[in-house]
Amino acid sequence: MKFTFSANWFFEFAGQRGAAEKPRSSRSTSAFGKTPALFPKTFAPIGAPTATSLTIIVAAVAAAFLVSSAATAVTWPLADGEDVVGEPIRDRLRNDQTLVDMARMHNIGHFEIRLANPGLDPWLPRPGAEVQIPQLHVLPDAPREGIVINLAERRLYYFASTWPDRDGPVVSTHPVGVGLVDRATPVTLTRITAKIDDPAWYPTPEVRAWYAREKNQILPAMVPAGPENPLGQHAMVLDGDGLLIHGTHRPDGVGMRVSQGCIRLYPEGIRNLIRQVPVGTPVRIISQYQKLGWRGGRLYLEVEPPEDHSPESITDELSASGPEHEGRDDRASEAPDNAPGAASGDVSREAGWQRLRTRIQAHADGRDGVEIDWQGARAVFDRADSVATVIATIVTGVTAAATTSDTSNAAEIE
C-alpha cells in the first residue's frame, strides 16, 4: 500500500488528538430569531489537538488509518506572496465506500466531490473507482485574518498566525453547508461572540409551522442537546441576527445549500475549529464565484458553478433540506457580478467571460514572461467545476516543466 503526498501539507485526524478536557458546563441558545439568548454559563475550553504531519510516503499503517478515519481539518502553511494552497489528490473507493464517504474522509463537501467526479454516483459503491479529491484551493480575495467563508464554493478558511505544533502562519479549511437559495446566508462582516458546547435548539414559529405543514410533525419549542439536535455538539455564535457556525446531525448535507442561513460543518470539523478559534475572531462571509491566484510562477483559475448548474439543482436535494435547521428569516439572494451565467443568455455569458479576461490580464500585468493559455482559461470558465487549474505560467528560457499542470503531480493513495 502506498500513500504519496507533496511534502508541504498534512491532515489532522480525530484518532491522533490529545485527550480532550471534558466540558465543565454547557450553554443553550435561542439563536434563531433576531438575537441569541444564551444562558449565563461559562464555556469550558476544549483541549487543544495534537497534529501529525504526513509527508512524501507514509507507511502502510498510516495509510490504513486514513482510510478508516475522517479528517477533522486540512491545514496548510501560508507562504508569502502565494495565493494557492493544497495539492490535488487521487484516491480509490474501497469495499462499500461511496463518493460521499470519501468526501467526508478527506474533509471535502458533497458539492465539491460531485463536481470533481461527475461520472460517479454519489451514493453507490464502486470498489476500485478512481476519485479526484479537489484539495487544491485558490484563496479568496479577502484579508487573510480570522474566518473567511466563501458561499459560492461552500468553504470556510480560518487564517491563524499560530497553530499547535506548526511554525508560522497557517490556513485551516473546511467544507460548509450554507443557506438555501431563498434563505441565503448573508454576505456580511461579523465576529465570534460566544462558543457553545452542547447547544439546545429553539426553532422559530416559522420553522415549526413548516414542519407541521410539510412533514406532519409537531416540533417542540426546544430541542435539547443530543443525537437528534440539528446543531450538533458545538456552535459558535456570530454577532447579530442569530447566525451560527455549528455542527450537524446530518453530515451528508455539508457542502450543499441545506440550511436556513446558518453555516454547518462536519461534526469532527466543528470540534476541531472551536478549539482553535477565540471569541472576538472576525468572520467575513463573501461570495466569489471566480478566484485567481499565483503560486510558484503559475496563475490558477477556480470557477464555481452558477446556482442553476450546481449538483443540488440538477438532482433533488437531500431529505435534510428545508427549514429543519436554524430558522432564519428575511433572507435575500442576489447573483454576484462574477457569477458565471448569473444571467441567462449567450450575450450575458460572453460579457462575463470578457470581464474575466480583463481580470486575468490584470493579474498577468507587471510580471515578465507570462504566457496565458486563453483557450484553457475559457475551458475552465465554461466547465465551472470548482477545480483550480493552471491558466498561465512565467516562462524563462526553455522550461517545459514550468508549463506542466499540477494535476499531473496529484498525490495518489493506493
C-alpha positions, 0 to 999 in steps of 0.5 A: 500500500502506498500513500504519496503526498507533496511534502508541504501539507498534512491532515489532522485526524480525530484518532491522533488528538490529545485527550480532550478536557471534558466540558465543565458546563454547557450553554443553550441558545435561542439563536434563531430569531433576531438575537441569541439568548444564551444562558449565563454559563461559562464555556469550558475550553476544549483541549487543544489537538495534537497534529501529525504531519504526513509527508512524501510516503507514509507507511502502510499503517498510516495509510490504513488509518486514513482510510478508516478515519475522517479528517477533522481539518486540512491545514496548510502553511501560508507562504508569502506572496502565494495565493494557492494552497493544497495539492490535488489528490487521487484516491480509490473507493474501497469495499462499500465506500461511496463518493460521499464517504470519501468526501467526508474522509478527506474533509471535502463537501458533497458539492465539491466531490460531485463536481470533481467526479461527475461520472460517479454516483454519489451514493453507490459503491464502486470498489476500485473507482478512481476519485479526484479529491479537489484539495487544491484551493485558490484563496479568496480575495479577502484579508487573510485574518480570522474566518473567511467563508466563501458561499459560492464554493461552500468553504470556510478558511480560518487564517491563524498566525499560530497553530499547535505544533506548526511554525508560522502562519497557517490556513485551516479549511473546511467544507460548509453547508450554507443557506438555501437559495431563498434563505441565503446566508448573508454576505456580511462582516461579523465576529465570534461572540460566544462558543457553545458546547452542547447547544439546545435548539429553539426553532422559530414559529416559522420553522415549526409551522413548516414542519407541521405543514410539510412533514406532519410533525409537531416540533417542540419549542426546544430541542435539547442537546443530543443525537437528534439536535440539528446543531450538533455538539458545538456552535459558535455564535456570530454577532447579530441576527442569530447566525451560527457556525455549528455542527450537524446531525446530518453530515451528508448535507455539508457542502450543499445549500441545506440550511436556513442561513446558518453555516454547518460543518462536519461534526469532527470539523466543528470540534476541531475549529472551536478549539482553535478559534477565540471569541472576538475572531472576525468572520467575513462571509463573501461570495466569489464565484471566480478566484485567481491566484499565483503560486510558484510562477503559475496563475490558477483559475477556480470557477464555481458553478452558477446556482442553476448548474450546481449538483443540488439543482440538477438532482433533488436535494437531500431529505435534510433540506428545508427549514429543519435547521436554524430558522432564519428569516428575511433572507435575500439572494442576489447573483454576484457580478462574477457569477458565471451565467448569473444571467441567462443568455449567450450575450450575458455569458460572453460579457462575463467571460470578457470581464474575466479576461480583463481580470486575468490580464490584470493579474498577468500585468507587471510580471515578465514572461507570462504566457496565458493559455486563453483557450484553457482559461475559457475551458475552465470558465465554461466547465465551472467545476470548482477545480483550480487549474493552471491558466498561465505560467512565467516562462524563462528560457526553455522550461517545459516543466514550468508549463506542466499542470499540477494535476499531473503531480496529484498525490495518489493513495493506493 
